[in-house]
């Protein structure tokens, strides 16, 4: 069985799709429930998810490329 660490890592090709789906799910929920501006909420959440790549345990050159 696949390990979660192999599935959600910066090297995985599914990670950008999952990050996009999670970003849209969260931003749509916040827009529907609290009427927050959808595009700015999505941009903020996308930035926070992208920040996880920077703090990932990978070599510095690889983090820079990601």
Secondary structure, DSSP 8 states (H G I E B T S, - for coil): ---HHHHSSTT-SSHHHHHHHHHHHHHHHHHHHH---HHHHHHHHHHHHHHHHHTSSS-HHHHHH-
